[in-house]
Amino acid sequence: MLFDGLTPEQVDAKIDAMSEQEFADFQTLLLDINDWESWVKINCSQATKSEFAPRHRRLWGWFEALAPGKVVRPHFEIWARGGAKTSSVELGITYVAARQTRSFVLIVSSTQLQANQRVKNIAAHLLHIGIGAAVDEYGTRKGWSRYQLQTDSGIIIVACGLDADVRGIMVENFRPDLIVLDDIDSPLDTEAIIATKIENLTGKLLPAGSSDCAILCTQNLIQ
């Protein structure tokens, strides 16, 4: 791939050096959005060393079915460890951002540190396929940090940990239209911790979603 082995800074420099036509041709080549399997093989060749299992096809089929304003049923995937769950979710969110089928993605994990790592990985994937950060009128990146991304196409991605002070989530008056709950359970959770997580999820986070908000929950089997 064009950006294999490059740092995010080198990717930015390479994209900045492209002419408008080169950048348009590049996006046309990479953003094959009609078929998720082709998109993954073109953009994420490192993720296709093995055949897709039924669980992967089920999850990617859900991502592919998303459309702006379309209401979908909440989707749950509980996988054994080692099944490429987290990488599949991160690439799936990248796919959603590339297709612009959702405008505000909220990623929720058990801790803020976990959620931040998800955003960091997604940022690398976005840069890899040529989607950069939004910039202000001075040409400076905005909304691109360890816990938040705002792309040049207008997509917002925010990380939230259930250990943080969870409140209604809004950015520039937008509400999340995709909430991804990834690894919100831990083997060490006590009954009190579980009760707090349920309260934060049901009382604060999920109600903060938009009227067409899609909910995805992915988790490794704990017990």
Disulfide bonds with the S-S distance in Angstrom:
none
